[in-house]
Amino acid sequence: IAMYKEALALFKEVEDEDYANRTTIRLGKGYLLNKDLSHSREIVDQLKEVPLERRTKMHFHYLEAELLRAENKIDEALQVAKSGKNEAIALHAIA
């Protein structure tokens, strides 16, 4: 998690918004893997307010779906996961 925070600071410093957003998603995933749902939720809520590039948005949908599943919001998780899958298909990102 510390390394993601360092990378995030770097991408913000060089004003690379997309890489900062992608790193924020990875940080949210790190929190999720450590069962720190509150920090992961903060990240998801923060990124909902940010315009994301399409490929980044696809990754965001998967983070949000995983978090919703961890929060036991299964129906919402499935809906968000479908959005991510549709985005992936549109981007030819899955086989």
DAPEJO-V153803 format. One record per helix or strand of 2 or more residues. SS is the DSSP state (~ for helix, > for strand). FROM is the first residue (numbers start at 1). TO is the last residue. If there is no record, write none. Layout:
SS/FROM/TO ; SS/FROM/TO
//
This chain:
~/2/13 ; ~/17/33 ; ~/37/48 ; ~/54/70 ; ~/74/90
//
